[in-house]
Amino acid sequence: MELYGYAQTAANLDATFAALSDPTRRAILSRLAKGEASVADLAEPFAMSQPAISKHLKVLERAGLISRGRDAQRRPRRLVARPLRDASQWLEHYRRFWGAQFQRLDVLLQEMQATEIDKNPKPIKKRTSVR
């Protein structure tokens, strides 16, 4: 039995995480977070050819992370943040899960420490006065 929309959501998440797996693509997204840019602008900080940058852009476009605009002769790229929001929401579920697990572990450790202190109370040292 498949949950309604799960296959599509899973495919979108797979594409998003696959696109984010490459540091060049993450850097491109960081640049586009500041505003739209042309392919030449995006290629500038990298030591790679424009066709190589174009391949990265195609991966980002297929994942729905960027869109291509049209401004006369330019084809500026823009960030599309929705897939990042969806990935963040998916990760948030696991952040809450691990937060709850760590909280349970903290409680267990505190209980163990309290039990250990009860079992082995530290003796009170008598002070001797030196005159």
C-alpha positions in Angstrom: 0.0 0.0 0.0 1.4 3.4 -1.0 0.7 6.5 0.9 -1.0 9.1 -1.2 1.6 11.4 -2.8 4.5 9.6 -1.1 6.2 8.4 -4.3 6.2 11.9 -5.7 7.4 13.5 -2.5 10.1 10.8 -2.2 11.2 11.5 -5.8 11.4 15.2 -5.2 13.4 14.7 -2.0 15.7 12.3 -3.8 16.3 14.9 -6.5 16.9 17.7 -4.0 19.3 15.7 -1.9 21.2 14.5 -5.0 21.5 18.1 -6.2 22.7 19.2 -2.8 25.3 16.5 -2.6 27.8 18.4 -4.8 29.7 21.4 -3.3 29.7 23.3 -6.6 25.9 23.1 -6.7 25.6 24.2 -3.1 27.9 27.1 -3.9 25.7 28.0 -6.9 22.6 28.0 -4.7 24.3 30.2 -2.1 25.2 32.7 -4.8 21.6 32.6 -6.2 20.2 33.2 -2.7 21.7 36.7 -3.1 19.8 37.3 -6.4 19.5 36.1 -9.9 22.7 35.6 -12.0 23.7 34.6 -15.5 25.6 31.4 -16.3 28.8 33.5 -16.8 28.3 35.1 -13.4 27.8 31.7 -11.8 30.8 30.2 -13.6 33.2 33.0 -12.6 34.4 31.7 -9.2 34.9 28.1 -10.4 37.9 26.7 -12.3 35.7 24.8 -14.7 34.3 25.4 -18.2 30.9 26.9 -18.9 29.6 23.6 -20.2 30.5 22.0 -16.9 28.7 24.7 -15.0 25.7 24.2 -17.4 25.6 20.5 -16.4 25.4 21.5 -12.7 22.6 24.0 -13.5 20.7 21.3 -15.3 20.8 19.1 -12.2 19.6 22.0 -10.1 16.8 22.8 -12.6 15.7 19.1 -12.7 15.5 19.2 -8.9 13.4 22.3 -9.1 15.9 24.3 -7.1 16.5 27.0 -9.7 14.5 28.4 -12.6 15.6 30.1 -15.8 14.3 33.5 -16.6 14.4 35.5 -19.8 15.7 39.1 -20.0 16.4 40.0 -23.6 19.5 38.1 -24.5 20.2 37.0 -20.9 18.8 33.8 -19.3 19.3 34.6 -15.6 18.9 31.8 -13.1 16.9 32.3 -9.9 16.7 30.3 -6.7 13.5 28.3 -6.1 13.4 27.7 -2.4 10.3 25.4 -2.0 12.3 22.2 -2.5 14.7 23.3 0.2 11.8 24.0 2.5 10.4 20.5 1.8 13.8 18.9 2.6 14.1 21.0 5.7 10.7 19.9 6.9 11.6 16.2 6.2 14.8 16.7 8.2 13.0 18.5 11.0 11.1 15.3 11.8 14.4 13.5 12.5 15.8 16.4 14.4 12.8 16.2 16.8 13.2 12.4 17.0 16.9 12.6 17.9 16.2 15.5 20.3 13.7 13.3 22.1 16.2 10.4 22.2 18.9 12.6 23.7 16.5 14.0 26.2 15.6 10.4 27.3 19.3 9.6 27.6 19.8 12.7 29.8 17.0 11.6 32.1 18.5 8.0 32.3 22.0 9.4 33.0 20.7 11.6 35.8 18.8 8.7 37.3 21.9 6.5 37.2 24.0 9.3 38.8 21.4 9.7 41.5 21.4 6.0 42.2 25.2 5.9 42.3 25.3 8.7 44.8 22.7 7.0 47.0 24.7 3.7 47.0 28.1 5.3 47.7 27.6 8.4 49.9 30.9 10.2 50.3 32.1 10.0 53.9 32.3 13.3 55.7 35.8 14.0 56.7 36.4 15.2 60.2 38.4 18.3 60.5 41.2 18.2 63.0 42.3 21.5 64.3 46.0 22.2 64.4 47.1 24.5 67.1 
